[in-house]
């Protein structure tokens, strides 16, 4: 009904203002949701498809005029949803807007059929991953002089302090400090000789070790 009233108003205005024969060209573009049939009243005609239509009107002075209507129908695009995140305090450019708050924003564009399409932005705050704190591990070990000790990917042969940095699965670093010392082996035993002098009565037994003598 709104469309019919609009066209009747235009026709009435033409009748009350034109005082001589004239041709008037009008352009009308409808944006209708998909599946909706247009009911556009032009004079005594109901329009529902694209085209050029004419109507003859007679003004209050009895003069004829021709109204030519260029009529077209388009469908608005469906709403496009965009979900994105920003760090608090960061600026996000959406259309011609620089937005900073985590909320919903809308922008309206004109599509190929001349109708508006809606872009819906759902903006959230992104919680950044906290920076890693490196983990330090201290190791003390010993080697025999001349021996090699594999630390990281490097064989170490000198008694000293070494440091290697390793990356864990979560991307954080671990620092390992190795204190390497020389190991002094215990020297082999030297045999000790002990001389014992003792006496027995003839016929008596003397236990020496596990053997009676």
Residue pairs with C-beta under 8 A, 6 or more apart in sequence:
3 30
3 38
3 39
3 40
3 41
4 39
4 40
4 41
7 40
7 41
7 42
7 43
8 41
10 26
11 43
11 55
11 57
11 67
14 24
14 57
14 59
14 65
14 67
15 57
15 58
15 59
15 60
16 59
16 60
17 59
18 24
18 57
18 59
18 63
18 65
19 59
19 60
19 61
19 63
20 59
20 61
20 63
21 63
21 64
21 65
22 65
22 66
23 65
23 66
23 67
23 68
24 65
24 66
24 67
24 68
25 68
25 69
25 70
26 67
26 68
26 69
26 70
27 69
27 70
28 40
28 69
28 70
28 71
28 72
29 71
29 72
29 73
29 74
29 114
30 38
30 40
30 71
30 72
30 73
30 74
31 73
31 74
31 75
31 76
31 113
31 114
31 115
31 116
32 38
32 73
32 74
32 75
33 75
33 76
34 75
37 48
38 47
38 48
38 49
38 73
39 46
39 48
40 46
40 47
40 48
40 71
41 47
42 53
42 55
42 69
42 71
43 55
43 57
43 67
44 55
45 53
45 55
47 53
47 69
47 71
48 73
49 73
50 71
50 72
50 73
51 71
52 68
52 69
52 70
52 71
53 68
53 69
53 71
54 66
54 67
54 68
54 69
55 66
55 67
55 69
56 64
56 65
56 66
56 67
57 64
57 65
57 66
57 67
58 64
58 65
59 65
72 114
74 111
74 113
74 114
74 115
75 113
75 115
76 111
76 115
76 116
76 117
76 118
77 111
77 115
77 116
77 117
77 118
78 117
79 117
79 118
79 119
79 120
80 117
80 118
80 119
80 120
81 120
81 122
82 119
82 120
82 121
82 122
83 121
83 122
83 124
84 92
84 121
84 122
84 123
84 124
85 123
85 124
85 125
85 126
86 92
86 100
86 102
86 123
86 124
86 125
86 126
87 125
87 126
87 128
88 102
88 125
89 100
90 100
91 98
91 99
91 100
92 98
92 99
92 100
92 123
93 99
94 105
94 107
94 121
94 123
95 107
95 119
97 105
97 107
99 105
99 121
99 123
101 123
102 123
102 124
102 125
103 123
104 120
104 121
104 122
104 123
105 120
105 121
105 123
106 118
106 119
106 120
106 121
107 118
107 119
107 121
108 116
108 117
108 118
108 119
109 116
109 117
109 119
110 116
110 117
111 117
132 170
132 171
132 172
132 173
133 172
134 165
134 172
134 173
134 174
134 175
135 168
135 172
135 173
135 174
135 175
136 174
136 175
136 176
136 177
137 174
137 175
137 176
137 177
138 176
138 177
138 179
139 176
139 177
139 178
139 179
140 178
140 179
140 181
141 149
141 178
141 179
141 180
141 181
142 180
142 181
142 182
142 183
143 149
143 156
143 157
143 159
143 180
143 181
143 182
143 183
144 182
144 183
144 185
145 159
145 182
146 157
147 157
148 155
148 156
148 157
149 155
149 156
149 157
149 178
149 180
150 156
151 162
151 164
151 178
151 180
152 164
152 166
156 162
156 178
156 180
158 180
159 180
159 181
159 182
160 180
161 177
161 178
161 179
161 180
162 177
162 178
162 180
163 175
163 176
163 177
163 178
164 175
164 176
164 178
165 173
165 174
165 175
165 176
166 173
166 174
166 176
167 173
167 174
168 174
198 206
200 206
200 213
205 212
205 213
206 212
206 213
207 213
